[in-house]
Amino acid sequence: MTNFSLSDLNRIPETTGVYLFQDKNRRIIYIGKAVNLKKRVQSYFRADFYDAKKKRLVENVSEISLIEVRNEFEALILEAKLIKQNQPKYNISLKDDKQYIYLIVTDDEYPRILLARKIDTQGELFGPFPSKKTVKVIIGLLRSIFPFCTQKPKSKRSCFYSHLGLCIPCPAAIRIMPKKEAQEAKKLYLGNIRRIKKILKGSIDQVSRELTQKMTELSRQNKYEEAAVIRDQLKKLEEITEVKFRPDQYMDNPYLAANLKQKEQQMLEESLSRVLNRKVKAETIECYDISNLSGQHATGSMVTFHLGWPDKKRYRHFRIKTMSTPDDYNMLHEVIVRRLRHSEWPLPDLFIVDGGENQLKVFLQVLQKLELNIPAIALAKRFEKIYYAASDGIGTLEFSRDTPALQLVQRLRDEAHRFAGRYHRLLRIKYLLNG
């Protein structure tokens, strides 16, 4: 857990996580989550910020603690766990109705998942969550992966959500199925509920392993359509949370995400040092990408990560000036040259470019011409191979998909792609509006 005084707000990272406000006696008085911790925390202390209830909270804050996590879903679950554990004073007093919202998995034959402010409903309880919006985000994500029903247990017609793919199989439909088919459908429904409960308890890794084993088993039995359904569930689950840590792991070790980032960096440094025959640092990394549509409104992006985290103060957009025809190599050359003309911008330890052997050659030519002895690599999308400058040409480095070093490079590549694409779309919209 990283602590910050009120004079250190500018040092708070722009990462996803949970923040804990403490009073002068170091009691936790408020807990919240944010996609961007820096912006969220600073918003409480703006001069133009005025909210009578929150003003009382801010006046009592002496120190701020942060727990950084990998994604918003982990932050949502961790926030609920910490609120339940600590019962912060202002998490309750800032709510108009003085009550939190819970998720309840009922004890019905076909359990439903309901939202409730009172906890006298029979069933398994999850929460408390700080807002209805938070709960809807969580349950909406989970229902898209593991469908379930919310209508009354004795309903005889399939519910509306069954037509949207969010209640499959619907209990009302199961009740009129032939016995053998009904047994299989019921097993599927209860399996969905069981997996949702595990995820709400933070055991995402266990659910992923279980689904992977089931998919493999179905494939061996030549049940490819059923295996494809599970494959899609796994893919959606990965989209929710790319790294599977339980809330209690973050509570036991608040530096968990930072430690993982350090492991990614160390593994990348070791791997590149071995193939490049030189000591490589990867504390600060810049990554580049080009975005265009048939050469029109072409843009380049530069994103920077420091110690595994995005350093958005060092992000840059480049509008391509030298051409309007599709030529990614020359566009990349222009971006690199323009970037390196800025001597006031600190140089990184490592350059990465989105692409393959040819993109890397463009980068290496510019570095050689400017006599810059900074290593550069490329990451190709298709096979996720890393290209590097070898003594006899261009070499390749391959990692398994779950290797931390590759995950760091992929995260940089994906962020550069996102950042370039956003600027490209902005230019296209401006052109259409002004045209």
Secondary structure, DSSP 4 states (H G I P E B T S, - for coil): -EEEEGGGGGGS-S--EEEEEE-TT--EEEEEEESSHHHHHHHHT-TT---HHHHHHHHT--EEEEEE-SSHHHHHHHHHHHHHHH--HHHHHTSTTS--EEEEEE-SSS--EEEESSS-SSEEEEEEES-HHHHHHHHHHHHHHS----S-TT--S--GGGGGTSSSS-HHHHTTS-HHHHHHHHHHHHHHHHHHHHHHTT-HHHHHHHHHHHHHHHHHTT-HHHHHHHHHHHHHHHHH-SS---HHHHHH-TTHHHHHHHHHHHHHHHHHHHHHTS----SEEEEEEEEEETTEEEEEEEEEEETTEE-GGG-EEEE--S-SS--HHHHHHHHHHHHHT-TTSPP-SEEEEES-HHHHHHHHHHHHHTT----EEEE-TTT-PEEEEETTEEEEE---TT-HHHHHHHHHHHHHHHHHHHHHHHHHHHHHHH-
